[in-house]
């Protein structure tokens, strides 16, 4: 076996192990939270009763940029991305042109907290996606209580039945669902309650970005679903290509967050986008 083959095998095992570890840690975290904060306590928080905003509607608006701009401090694959990021300033800039804003709330692996989403809710009027590893209905009650409008379900972490159950519960709480897929073998996770489908261009096993694979996979998604492209989007040309293939949304985080001033990087990108699509 060549060194490159050994490296690929190591990377595959390492990535699958980290994903399994993240989910295992998340189950422990949720179990602990349940003993400390009962569901009833979440329901008593002011944001729980607030009206939700629709990401679906925002994405389908005629002049929408389609960008779901993400606030992310770090990741398991990249490590620390931006330690000095000022959440308020960045999401306020996103709010001017983004169709949605994604906030990482996982602390251990992504450096996020519930407070990040709560603060964002106070300063923006754009639909907010709670990006986390959702594996329990408890987290949906929590998501509503901290001001989320949309929740992420990752097919790689859930069975088809779990996706359906969680999506149905989310819908009953007035939350929209973004179902994230990584491969064609996960297409069966799509159900009536998952109206927004994200295709992650980054392979979870190798971390390589393959846009062509995503475009081919997108053709197999039901026509009535809203398609979102995720990861590896760093140019106006990429967005034009995805739009030509039926995508309405583009989740972009690292491209902005890796810059010294993410707010300025976002504004510059939007300006290029508007000029490029004129």
N, C-alpha and C positions, 0 to 999 in steps of 0.2 A: 504494500500500500504506500502511495506517495505521501510526502509531507502535507501537500495541499488537501489530499483526501482525508488524512488524519485530522487536519485542522477543521475541515467541514464537519466531520463527525463529532469532534469536540464541541464546536459551536452549536450544532443541533442539540446535543444532549444538555449543554449549559443553558441554552435558551428555554428549552422545554422544562428544565428543572427550575429556572427562575420564575417562569410563569406559574408552575405548580406551587412554588413556595409563596408567591404573592397571594394566590388564592387561598392557600392554607392559612397564611397570616391574616388575611382579611376575614376569614371565618372566625378565627380566634378574637379578632378585634370586635367584630359584630356581637359575638357571644358575650364579651365583657361589657360592651355598651348596653346591652339589654338588661344587665343586672344593675346598671347605674342610672340609666335614663329610660324609663318605660315609654311606650308609644304615646300614652296619654300626655306626657310632658311635652313631646314634640307638637302635639295637636294644639297645645295652649299657647305656643309661641305666635307672636303677631303675624309673621310672614306666612304662616300656614293658611290663613284665611284670605290672603291676598289673591287677586285675580291673576291667572297665568297668561303669559304671552306665547304666541304660536310661532315656532321656528318654521314650520311648514309654510305658513302664510308669508313670512318674511322672505323665505327663499324664492317663492313664486311671484313676488312683486316684480313688476315690469322692469324697474331700474335697479334691482337688487344687484350688489356686487357678487352675491353668493358666498362670500367669504365668512367662514366661521373662524374667527381669530382666537387663538388659544394663549392663555397665561399659564406658563409652566416653568418652574424653577430648575428642575432636574429630572433625569430619567435613569432607569437601570442601565440602559445601553450607552448613554452619553455622559452620565455623571452630572456634575453641576453645569448648568447651562447659563444661568444668570443669577448670581447671588445678590446683586444690588437692585433687582427689579422692584420698582415702586408700583404696587398693584393699582392704586387709585389713578395715577397718571396714565398708566398703560391702558386700562380698560376704558377710561374716559376717551382716549384717542380712538380705540376700537369702536366705541359707541357711535362715532360720527358716520362710519361707512360700512361697518360689518353687518351681515345678515343675522349673525349670532355670535355669541362669545362663549368659549369653552374654558371652564375653570377646573383645574386638577384639585381634587380634595383629598387624595391619598397622601398621607404624611410620610410614611416610612420610605417609600420608593420614589415619590415625586415631589416631596417637600411642600405639599399643599395642606390646607386645613379647611374646615367648614367656614371659619371666619373669612377666608378669602372670598368665598361665594357670597356670604352675607354682606361684606363690604362692597363687592361688585354690584349687588342688588340695590344698594343705597345710592349708587352714582350713575347707573346706566338704565336705559329704557329699551335695551335690546334683549331678545330672548337669551336666557342663560342655560347652557348645557352643563350639568354636573358630570364631569368625567372622572369615573372611579371604577372600581371592580365591584359591580352590583351582583350579589349572590343571594340576597335575602330581602323579603318584602319589608322588613324593618327599615332598610336603607331607603326605601321609597318614601316612607313617612318622614324620615329624616330629610330627604331631598326637598320635599315640599316645604318643610318647616324652615329650611335655610334659604329658600327663595328660588330654587331651581324651576325652570319651565320644561326642561327636557332631561331625560336620563339616558345614559349609555348602557347598552347590553352588549357584551363581547361574546360572540358565538363560541370562540375557542375555550371559554371558561364555563360554558353552560350547555346542558342538554336541550334538545328541541322542546321538551315538555317544560323545562325551567324557563326558557325564553317566553313561551306562551303564557305561563302563569304570571311571571313578573310583568310582562307587557300588559296583560289584562288588568293586573292590580294598578299599574302605573296609570293606565287609561281611566280607571275608576277614580283616581285621585286628581285627574285633570292634567296629568303629565304626559307629554309626548315622548316617544321612544326613538332613539337612534340605535339601530342594530348594526354592529360592526362585524364584517366578514373578512376573512383573510384568504380563503380558498374556496374553490367550487364545491368541495365536499360539505361546506357549511350552508349552501343555498337552501337546504331543507329546513333551516332554522327560521326562514321567513314565514310569517303568519299574518293574519288579517290585522292584528294590532300593531304590527311593525310597519308603519307607513314610510319611514325614512330609513334607507339602507345605505350604510357606509361601506365602501370597499377600501381596505387599507393596502396601499401600494407597496408597503414594506413587508417582506416575508418575515414572519415571526421566528423562523428557524435560522435564517442567515442574515437578517437585517438588511438585505439588499433590496433596492427599490426597482420594481418592474412594472412600468406603466402599461406596457403591451398586454401583460397578463391580466391587469385590472380591466382594460378595455374589452378584452374577450369575455371576461367573466360578467361584465356589466350587461352584455347582450342577453344573458340568461336570467336577468332579474325581471320580474313582471313589470309591464309597462305602466301600471298604475302606481308604482312606488317612486318616491323621490330619491334620486341617487346622489350620494355624497362621495367625493374623492378625498382620501386621507393620506397624509404623509408624502414627503418628497416633492411637494409642490413649491417651486421657488422661482417661477417665471410666468409672465403673462401668456407666453406661448403654450405652456402646459394647461392653463385654464381654458384657453381657446380650444385646444384639442379636446379636453374633457367636455366642454359645452357642445361641441360638434357631435359628441357621442352620447348626448342625452343627460349629462350631469347638470344638476342645479346648484350644488353646493361644493365647497372646497375648504376642508379643514386645514388651516395653516397655523403652526405654532413656532416650531424651532427656527424657521426662516426669519421670524421677527425677534424672537426671544434671545437668539444668540448675539444680536447686535447690542452695542453699548446703550443705545436709546431705541428700544422696541417701538415706541410711539412714533418716532420719526421714520423708522424703517417701514412701518405699516402705512403711514401717510404717503410715503414715496412710492410704495408698491401700488396703492390704490390709484394714485395719479397716473402711473404707467398703464395700469389696467384700463382706466377710462379713456386715455389717449389711444391705447392699442385697439380698443373695441369701437372707437368712434367711426 
